[in-house]
Amino acid sequence: MELLNDEFYMRLALELAEGAAGQTGINPAVGCVVVKRGRIVGLGAHLRRGEAHAEVHALNMAGSEAAGSTVYVTLEPCSHHGRTPPCSDRLIAENVKRVVVAMSDPNPLVAGTGLKKLREHGIETTVGVLEERAKAVNEPFLKYITAGLPFVTLKTALTLDGRIATHTGHSRWVTGPEAREAVHTLRHRHQAIMVGKETALQDDPELTTRLSVPGLNPVRIVVDSFLQLPEELRIFNGEAPTWILASEQASAEAEERLRKTGAEIIRCGKRKRVDLKAAMKELGKREIGSVLLEGGGALNGAMLQAGLVDKVMLFYAGKIVGSHGAVSAFDFLGPKRMSDAIRLSRISIERYGDDWCVAGYPEPAAAGGEERRE
């Protein structure tokens, strides 16, 4: 019976965490529920980096009811002084009876020490309740905190025959309003959005978040090896930061021209094309923990081949446009054998209006082949 109750309250804590996803930067999204005598007395979520954690919000709400309570939290309470005091100390001070945790914190500054401190002060702990769902909520955090690299989600909208535009290059709109709303939610939940030069030129996108309720705009990143983008594009409208990834071979004059738009130029690699692996390392150094890749076929293919894509989300529309000259979602020379194709695991399918999203995770071994890139 206790396990069923634990899962019930942990689901609520996870829903709180999911609701705050995208608001905490490189920090994890965390939810917390405080329960006493079968009654919820406190709820909380981590809402913004540098501000109070989920446990603090929930304990503040619980007040005097926190003493002797059971606390459900989606991530191990922190035990170190960062931008905020340790949550484990607050739980101890409130004299809670039991703490149920979905997953331990992989952050080396925590890594079991929060749970250890609770146990040393006589607080009962349970770990691993709905752990896989908790990991799914914080995929970007887990990648960033262990590798120092952003979690990259490749998203594209395509027809049933794998095309993202017609033979004339027309692409608005491949999918319907429900799928497009879901994509804007993805933008809200990622720290950066990334496209290639050709996508910026042909579509002239704003790359901002446009939801029915206000959302956060990600940093706009464009791969433009020789800094050839015109200043009139909408990505230079000042509504969100714009970063341009360029080769070190791009001219100083071109860099100065684009800097005048307010864009930041980041040089990655000495070759003619941007070194994408170096670019991801640089984004990690700049505390970008999640990237939504909305590239064209060339950039999508290059990122996949380089092993830099962590998750793929393909929004399929029930349309067919034909292959003669139509733009492919993945433009690269793939393997000679089907057995060497890039495989997705943990595949899920979700419907949005008349469209479907197929999501999965590329397996580590990537197929060979020549790459193309802006």
N, C-alpha and C positions, 0 to 999 in steps of 0.2 A: 504493500500500500504506500509506503514511504517513497519508493521509486516512482510510482505513478504521480504522486504529489510533486516530487522533485521535477519531473519532466513537465508537468503542467505549468509550474511557476517559471521554469527556465525558458519555456517557449515564450512566455510573456516578456521575460528579460531580453530574449533574442529579438523579439518584435520591436522593442524599444531601441535596441542597437541598430537594427536594420533601418529604422525610421530616421536615424541620425547619420547614416552612412554618407560620406562625402563632405561632412562639415568639420572634420577633425584634422585635415591635412594628412601628414604622415603618421599621426597617432591613430590607435585603433578605435573603432566604434564599439562602445560598451554599453550594456544595459544592466540595470539592477532592480531587484524587487525585494522588499522587506516584508516578511510574513510573521505574524504572531497569533497563536491560538486559531489558526485556520483563516485568518483575516489579513488581507493586504493592507499594510499600514504605511508603506513608502514605495515610491517609484522614482526612477531616475535614469538619465542617459548622459553620456559624455557629449556635450553639444559643440564645443569649440576648443581647439588646441590652446593650452595655457590656462584654461578655466577649470572649474571644479569637475572632478570625475563623477562617474555615474553613482558610485557608492555614497559620495558626499551629498548629492542631491536627494538620494533616496533616504539616507539617514536624517537629513534635515527635515524631510517631510514626516518621517516617523516620530521624531521628537522623543519623548520619554518612553514611547512604545518600543524603541529600538532595543532596550535592555531585555535580554532573554529571548530575542527573536532569531529567526532563521533568515539569512541573507542569501539571495540567489544572484550571482553575478556571472556574466558571460566570459570574463577573462580574469585570471588570477589578480587579486588586489596588489597594487604596487607597494614596494617596500623601501624605495629610495626617494630622496629629495630631488625632484626635477623642477619643473615650473610650478608644481603644486606639492603639498606635503604628502607623505605616504598614506595611502588609503588603509593599509593594514593597521597602522597606528590608530586611525580613527575608529575602526571596527573594534579594536581592543578597548579603547577608551569608552565606547558605548556599551561595553559588556554584552555583546551579542553572544548567543549560545552556539550557533552553528553557521558555517559558511559553505554554500554549495557552489562550485565553480565548474563552468563548462570546459575550460581548457587552461592549462598552465601557460604562462607568458614566456615566449622564446627570447624576449629581450634579455641579453646577458646581465643587465642591471637588476633584473628581477629573477627570472629562471628558477622558480621554486622557493626563493627566500621569503616571499610574501606569505606563502602557505606555511612554511616552517615557523615563521614568527607567530602566526595565529595559533599553531599547535602548541608552541612553547608557552603560550598564555592560556592554555586550557580550552581553546575554542575547537570544537569538533569540525573537521573539514571533509568534504566529499568532492572528488574531482572526476571529470569525464562525462558529466550528464549532457547529452546532446552535443558531444564534442565536434562531430563532423559538421554539423550545421554552424557551430560557432566558428570553425575554421573557414567555412565558405563565406561568412559575413566579413571576415577580415583577411581575405586573400591578399590584397595589396600590402597590408601591414606585415603579414608573415613573410612575404617576399623581400620587402624593403629591410626589415629588421635583421634578417639573416644573411642577405646578399648585398645590401646597399644599393640595389637596383630597383627601378620602377616595375610594377606589375603591368604588363601590356595586354590590353584587351583589343583584339582586332574585330571591328564591327564593320559590316557592309550590308547594303540592301541590294538584292539581286533578283533577277527573273529566274524562272524554273530552269532555263538553259544557261544559267551562270553568267548573265550579262548585267553590268551596272549602268549601261547607257545604250542607246540605239546606235546604228551605224553613222548617224549625224552627230553623235556626242550628246544628244538630249537625254537628261536623266531625271527631270522633275515631273512627277514624282514616281519613283519605282514602287514604293509601298504606300499604304494608306495612313490616315491620321493617327490611328491607335499605335501603329508601329513607330511612327515619327515621334509621338509623345514619349514612348518608351526609350527612344534614343536620346531625347533631351534629358530624361531622368539619368541615363548613363553619363551624359556630360556633367550633370550636377554632381555625380558621385566620383568623378575622376578629377585629379588635380590638373591634368593637361590633356589637350586634344592635339593630335598630330596628323598632318597631311603632307603630300608632296607638292612640288611646284606646279605640276600640270593640273592637279585638282584645284589649286588656288587660282590658276589662270582661267581654266575652263568654266568652273562653277561660281567663282567669285563669292565664296561663302563667308558669312560673318564668324562662324564657329563659336557662337555664343549659346547659352542655355535659354530656351524659350518654352517655358511651361505655363500651365494655367495658373499656377502659383509661383511666386518668385523663386528662382533657383540661383545657384552660384555659377559664375562663369569660370571655366578652366583657363589656364595659360594656353595661348594659341601657339603651336609650334609648326613651322613649315620647313621642310627639307628643300633647300635651294642651293645647290653646290656652288654656283657661280654668282649668286646674288643678282638674279635677273628679274625679280618681281617688280612690276611697276608700283609706284607709290599710291596710285588711285584705288587699289584694291580695298575691299571692305575690312580685311583683317587688320588694316592700319587705322581703324576708326576710333581707337582709344577706349573702346568699351571693355577691353580686357588686355592684359599684357600680351605682347607678341614677341616670340623668340624665333630667329631664323638660324637653322643649322646649315653651315657652309663649309666648304673645303678651304684649307689654308691657301689654295691657289687662287681663290677669288681676289679680285683687285681691291686695294685700299679705297679707291674712288667709289666703287660699288658699295662697299661697306658704309662709307660716309653718307652716301645718298640715302640708304635705307635707315641709317641711324636717325636721320632728321625726321623720320616718321614717328619716332619714339620706340622703334623696335630694338631689341637687343640681339646682337650678332654673336653666335657661338661657333667657333671654328673647330671642326672635328676631323682630323686626318690630313695628311699631306698629299694624298692622291687626288685625282680629278673628282672623285665621288666622295660624298660624306661617309666617314667610317661610322656605321650605325652602332657598332658595339661600343666604340669610344663615346658616341653621343649618349647612349643609355647610361654609361658610367658618369658622364658629366651631369646628366639630369639627376642622378642619384645624389651626387655631391651638392646639388642645388636644392635638395630635399623635395624632389618630385617623386612621390611614392606610387603613383598610378598614372598611366597614359592610355587614353582611348584613341586607338589608331583608326582613322577614317580615310585611309589613303586610297589612291587608285590602284590599278592592278600591279604596276611596277613596284611601288613601295610595299604593298601587301606581300608580294612575292619575295622581295629582298629581305623583309623582316622575318618572314617565315623561314627562309633558307638559312638565315643567320642564327636561328634558334632563339630569337628575341621576343616571340609571341607566347604569352602564357595562356591565353584563353581566346577562343574564336566564337563570335556571335554572328550568325548569318541570318538576316531577315529576308525570307523568301516571299515574293509576291506571286500570285497565280497568273503569271504572264509569260509569254514567249515572244522574243523579238528576232530570233535568228542569229546566226553566227557570222555572216558575211560583213566584216567591218565593224560589228558591234563590239563594245568595249568589255573585256573580260575582267572579272573580279580579281583574278590572280594571273599576272602576266610574267611568267618565267618559264625557262626550259626545265621541265620536270624530269623525273627518272625514266629510264628506258623500260623498266619493268613495273607492273602494277604492285608487285609485292614491296617495292621500295617507296611507294607513295607516302606522303606525310599523313599519319593516322591521328584521328581524334579519339580520345577516351572519355569516359564519364559523360556521354552525350545525353542531353535533355532537349525536349521540344515543348514550346509554349506558343499558344495562339494569341494574336493581337488583331482583332477584327477579322478581315479576310486574309491576313498574312500569318506566317509562321516563323518563329525564331528557332533555329537549330544551334545549340551551344555545345561546346566541347573543349577539350584541352589537348593541344598537340603533344604527342609523345616525344620523348627526348631525341630519338634518332630521326634526323631530318633527311629528306631526299636531296640528292645532288642536283646539279644543273647550273647553267649560267644564269646570272641575275641581271636585271635591269633596274635602274634607279634614277630618280630625277637628279 
